[in-house]
Amino acid sequence: MSLTRQGRHYLLIGGVQWLLDWAVMVALSHWGMPVEAANVAGRICGALLGFWLNGRITFAGEHTEVGRRQFFRFLLMWLLTTAISTWSIGAIDDAVGLKWTWLAKPGVEIVLGGLGFLLSRHWVYRR
């Protein structure tokens, strides 16, 4: 499977995931939920959509699968990246405030998205 094709699909699906994640985080934190909890809720929404779409479209091939093993690997990756994201978002909120946190979230998620692509391509969706 072509790295270019996978990268293109991962970016497209990731963009949709990120919009959902960001919108949930902003809405919930705007309504008074602590930013860390709102971030986790947003990431859950994005993850549920992304796991299935990336497994069926981005990394689909003869050596890939979307099953329990892949979901467990995805969950481990998601827990790690969510911990990093949530710590980063909380630190940014403490340092410069909520509105800057909303603006900083895309940068945090872009860095974690690159890590997620590598882990997904070489570990998560493998048999």
ChimeraX commands (.cxc) that place a marker at each C-alpha (Angstrom):
marker #1 position 0.00,0.00,0.00 radius 0.5
marker #1 position 1.33,3.41,-1.00 radius 0.5
marker #1 position 2.65,5.69,1.74 radius 0.5
marker #1 position 1.30,8.66,-0.24 radius 0.5
marker #1 position -2.21,7.14,-0.41 radius 0.5
marker #1 position -2.15,6.25,3.28 radius 0.5
marker #1 position -0.86,9.67,4.21 radius 0.5
marker #1 position -3.55,11.41,2.18 radius 0.5
marker #1 position -6.36,9.33,3.71 radius 0.5
marker #1 position -4.91,9.66,7.21 radius 0.5
marker #1 position -4.82,13.45,6.86 radius 0.5
marker #1 position -8.38,13.61,5.52 radius 0.5
marker #1 position -9.82,11.31,8.18 radius 0.5
marker #1 position -7.64,12.95,10.82 radius 0.5
marker #1 position -9.04,16.34,9.84 radius 0.5
marker #1 position -12.58,15.12,10.37 radius 0.5
marker #1 position -11.57,13.50,13.67 radius 0.5
marker #1 position -9.81,16.64,14.80 radius 0.5
marker #1 position -12.78,18.88,13.99 radius 0.5
marker #1 position -15.06,16.64,16.04 radius 0.5
marker #1 position -12.51,16.42,18.89 radius 0.5
marker #1 position -11.87,20.17,18.93 radius 0.5
marker #1 position -15.56,21.11,18.71 radius 0.5
marker #1 position -16.48,18.84,21.63 radius 0.5
marker #1 position -13.56,20.14,23.75 radius 0.5
marker #1 position -14.39,23.78,23.05 radius 0.5
marker #1 position -18.12,23.35,23.63 radius 0.5
marker #1 position -17.76,21.42,26.87 radius 0.5
marker #1 position -15.07,23.73,28.29 radius 0.5
marker #1 position -17.12,26.77,27.24 radius 0.5
marker #1 position -20.06,25.33,29.20 radius 0.5
marker #1 position -17.88,25.06,32.31 radius 0.5
marker #1 position -16.36,21.56,32.20 radius 0.5
marker #1 position -12.69,21.54,33.26 radius 0.5
marker #1 position -10.52,21.69,30.14 radius 0.5
marker #1 position -8.77,18.38,30.89 radius 0.5
marker #1 position -12.08,16.47,31.09 radius 0.5
marker #1 position -13.40,18.26,28.01 radius 0.5
marker #1 position -10.23,17.30,26.14 radius 0.5
marker #1 position -10.67,13.62,27.03 radius 0.5
marker #1 position -14.33,13.71,25.95 radius 0.5
marker #1 position -13.38,15.28,22.62 radius 0.5
marker #1 position -10.61,12.75,22.02 radius 0.5
marker #1 position -13.01,9.86,22.74 radius 0.5
marker #1 position -15.44,11.16,20.12 radius 0.5
marker #1 position -12.68,11.55,17.54 radius 0.5
marker #1 position -11.10,8.19,18.37 radius 0.5
marker #1 position -14.31,6.22,17.92 radius 0.5
marker #1 position -14.72,7.66,14.45 radius 0.5
marker #1 position -11.06,7.39,13.48 radius 0.5
marker #1 position -10.37,3.81,14.55 radius 0.5
marker #1 position -12.99,2.40,12.25 radius 0.5
marker #1 position -12.38,4.73,9.29 radius 0.5
marker #1 position -8.60,4.35,9.34 radius 0.5
marker #1 position -8.84,0.58,9.67 radius 0.5
marker #1 position -11.32,0.26,6.82 radius 0.5
marker #1 position -9.93,2.91,4.48 radius 0.5
marker #1 position -6.47,4.28,5.30 radius 0.5
marker #1 position -4.61,1.11,6.28 radius 0.5
marker #1 position -6.87,-1.44,4.55 radius 0.5
marker #1 position -4.89,-4.15,2.79 radius 0.5
marker #1 position -4.05,-7.82,2.81 radius 0.5
marker #1 position -1.84,-7.53,5.91 radius 0.5
marker #1 position -4.20,-5.36,7.93 radius 0.5
marker #1 position -7.21,-6.14,10.04 radius 0.5
marker #1 position -9.78,-4.37,12.21 radius 0.5
marker #1 position -10.51,-6.66,15.14 radius 0.5
marker #1 position -10.02,-7.05,18.89 radius 0.5
marker #1 position -6.23,-7.18,18.72 radius 0.5
marker #1 position -6.11,-4.02,16.63 radius 0.5
marker #1 position -8.59,-2.28,18.92 radius 0.5
marker #1 position -6.48,-3.16,21.98 radius 0.5
marker #1 position -3.37,-1.77,20.28 radius 0.5
marker #1 position -5.31,1.33,19.25 radius 0.5
marker #1 position -6.54,1.74,22.81 radius 0.5
marker #1 position -2.98,1.59,24.18 radius 0.5
marker #1 position -1.84,4.17,21.63 radius 0.5
marker #1 position -4.87,6.33,22.36 radius 0.5
marker #1 position -4.28,6.22,26.12 radius 0.5
marker #1 position -0.67,7.34,25.65 radius 0.5
marker #1 position -1.49,10.15,23.24 radius 0.5
marker #1 position -4.48,11.27,25.30 radius 0.5
marker #1 position -2.32,11.48,28.43 radius 0.5
marker #1 position 0.22,13.60,26.55 radius 0.5
marker #1 position -2.50,15.75,24.99 radius 0.5
marker #1 position -4.39,16.27,28.23 radius 0.5
marker #1 position -1.24,17.15,30.19 radius 0.5
marker #1 position -0.22,19.61,27.45 radius 0.5
marker #1 position -3.67,21.21,27.24 radius 0.5
marker #1 position -3.85,21.55,31.04 radius 0.5
marker #1 position -0.38,23.12,31.20 radius 0.5
marker #1 position -1.25,25.59,28.43 radius 0.5
marker #1 position -4.52,26.48,30.17 radius 0.5
marker #1 position -2.69,27.10,33.45 radius 0.5
marker #1 position -0.05,29.22,31.74 radius 0.5
marker #1 position -2.05,31.39,29.34 radius 0.5
marker #1 position -5.78,30.72,29.78 radius 0.5
marker #1 position -8.66,28.96,28.10 radius 0.5
marker #1 position -8.92,30.90,24.82 radius 0.5
marker #1 position -5.23,30.37,24.07 radius 0.5
marker #1 position -5.70,26.71,24.95 radius 0.5
marker #1 position -8.42,26.43,22.31 radius 0.5
marker #1 position -6.00,27.90,19.77 radius 0.5
marker #1 position -3.07,25.71,20.88 radius 0.5
marker #1 position -4.93,22.41,20.70 radius 0.5
marker #1 position -4.46,22.01,16.91 radius 0.5
marker #1 position -0.68,22.23,17.29 radius 0.5
marker #1 position -0.63,19.65,20.05 radius 0.5
marker #1 position -2.81,17.30,18.00 radius 0.5
marker #1 position -0.74,17.71,14.82 radius 0.5
marker #1 position 2.37,16.49,16.62 radius 0.5
marker #1 position 0.47,13.58,18.17 radius 0.5
marker #1 position -1.14,12.82,14.79 radius 0.5
marker #1 position 2.29,12.22,13.27 radius 0.5
marker #1 position 3.12,9.77,16.04 radius 0.5
marker #1 position -0.30,8.14,15.61 radius 0.5
marker #1 position 0.26,7.66,11.87 radius 0.5
marker #1 position 3.54,5.83,12.40 radius 0.5
marker #1 position 2.15,3.64,15.16 radius 0.5
marker #1 position -1.03,2.87,13.19 radius 0.5
marker #1 position 0.81,2.03,9.99 radius 0.5
marker #1 position 3.43,-0.21,11.58 radius 0.5
marker #1 position 1.71,-1.64,14.65 radius 0.5
marker #1 position -1.99,-0.96,15.32 radius 0.5
marker #1 position -3.61,-2.36,12.17 radius 0.5
marker #1 position -1.16,-5.22,11.59 radius 0.5
marker #1 position -2.33,-8.80,12.04 radius 0.5
marker link #1:1,2 radius 0.2
marker link #1:2,3 radius 0.2
marker link #1:3,4 radius 0.2
marker link #1:4,5 radius 0.2
marker link #1:5,6 radius 0.2
marker link #1:6,7 radius 0.2
marker link #1:7,8 radius 0.2
marker link #1:8,9 radius 0.2
marker link #1:9,10 radius 0.2
marker link #1:10,11 radius 0.2
marker link #1:11,12 radius 0.2
marker link #1:12,13 radius 0.2
marker link #1:13,14 radius 0.2
marker link #1:14,15 radius 0.2
marker link #1:15,16 radius 0.2
marker link #1:16,17 radius 0.2
marker link #1:17,18 radius 0.2
marker link #1:18,19 radius 0.2
marker link #1:19,20 radius 0.2
marker link #1:20,21 radius 0.2
marker link #1:21,22 radius 0.2
marker link #1:22,23 radius 0.2
marker link #1:23,24 radius 0.2
marker link #1:24,25 radius 0.2
marker link #1:25,26 radius 0.2
marker link #1:26,27 radius 0.2
marker link #1:27,28 radius 0.2
marker link #1:28,29 radius 0.2
marker link #1:29,30 radius 0.2
marker link #1:30,31 radius 0.2
marker link #1:31,32 radius 0.2
marker link #1:32,33 radius 0.2
marker link #1:33,34 radius 0.2
marker link #1:34,35 radius 0.2
marker link #1:35,36 radius 0.2
marker link #1:36,37 radius 0.2
marker link #1:37,38 radius 0.2
marker link #1:38,39 radius 0.2
marker link #1:39,40 radius 0.2
marker link #1:40,41 radius 0.2
marker link #1:41,42 radius 0.2
marker link #1:42,43 radius 0.2
marker link #1:43,44 radius 0.2
marker link #1:44,45 radius 0.2
marker link #1:45,46 radius 0.2
marker link #1:46,47 radius 0.2
marker link #1:47,48 radius 0.2
marker link #1:48,49 radius 0.2
marker link #1:49,50 radius 0.2
marker link #1:50,51 radius 0.2
marker link #1:51,52 radius 0.2
marker link #1:52,53 radius 0.2
marker link #1:53,54 radius 0.2
marker link #1:54,55 radius 0.2
marker link #1:55,56 radius 0.2
marker link #1:56,57 radius 0.2
marker link #1:57,58 radius 0.2
marker link #1:58,59 radius 0.2
marker link #1:59,60 radius 0.2
marker link #1:60,61 radius 0.2
marker link #1:61,62 radius 0.2
marker link #1:62,63 radius 0.2
marker link #1:63,64 radius 0.2
marker link #1:64,65 radius 0.2
marker link #1:65,66 radius 0.2
marker link #1:66,67 radius 0.2
marker link #1:67,68 radius 0.2
marker link #1:68,69 radius 0.2
marker link #1:69,70 radius 0.2
marker link #1:70,71 radius 0.2
marker link #1:71,72 radius 0.2
marker link #1:72,73 radius 0.2
marker link #1:73,74 radius 0.2
marker link #1:74,75 radius 0.2
marker link #1:75,76 radius 0.2
marker link #1:76,77 radius 0.2
marker link #1:77,78 radius 0.2
marker link #1:78,79 radius 0.2
marker link #1:79,80 radius 0.2
marker link #1:80,81 radius 0.2
marker link #1:81,82 radius 0.2
marker link #1:82,83 radius 0.2
marker link #1:83,84 radius 0.2
marker link #1:84,85 radius 0.2
marker link #1:85,86 radius 0.2
marker link #1:86,87 radius 0.2
marker link #1:87,88 radius 0.2
marker link #1:88,89 radius 0.2
marker link #1:89,90 radius 0.2
marker link #1:90,91 radius 0.2
marker link #1:91,92 radius 0.2
marker link #1:92,93 radius 0.2
marker link #1:93,94 radius 0.2
marker link #1:94,95 radius 0.2
marker link #1:95,96 radius 0.2
marker link #1:96,97 radius 0.2
marker link #1:97,98 radius 0.2
marker link #1:98,99 radius 0.2
marker link #1:99,100 radius 0.2
marker link #1:100,101 radius 0.2
marker link #1:101,102 radius 0.2
marker link #1:102,103 radius 0.2
marker link #1:103,104 radius 0.2
marker link #1:104,105 radius 0.2
marker link #1:105,106 radius 0.2
marker link #1:106,107 radius 0.2
marker link #1:107,108 radius 0.2
marker link #1:108,109 radius 0.2
marker link #1:109,110 radius 0.2
marker link #1:110,111 radius 0.2
marker link #1:111,112 radius 0.2
marker link #1:112,113 radius 0.2
marker link #1:113,114 radius 0.2
marker link #1:114,115 radius 0.2
marker link #1:115,116 radius 0.2
marker link #1:116,117 radius 0.2
marker link #1:117,118 radius 0.2
marker link #1:118,119 radius 0.2
marker link #1:119,120 radius 0.2
marker link #1:120,121 radius 0.2
marker link #1:121,122 radius 0.2
marker link #1:122,123 radius 0.2
marker link #1:123,124 radius 0.2
marker link #1:124,125 radius 0.2
marker link #1:125,126 radius 0.2
marker link #1:126,127 radius 0.2
view
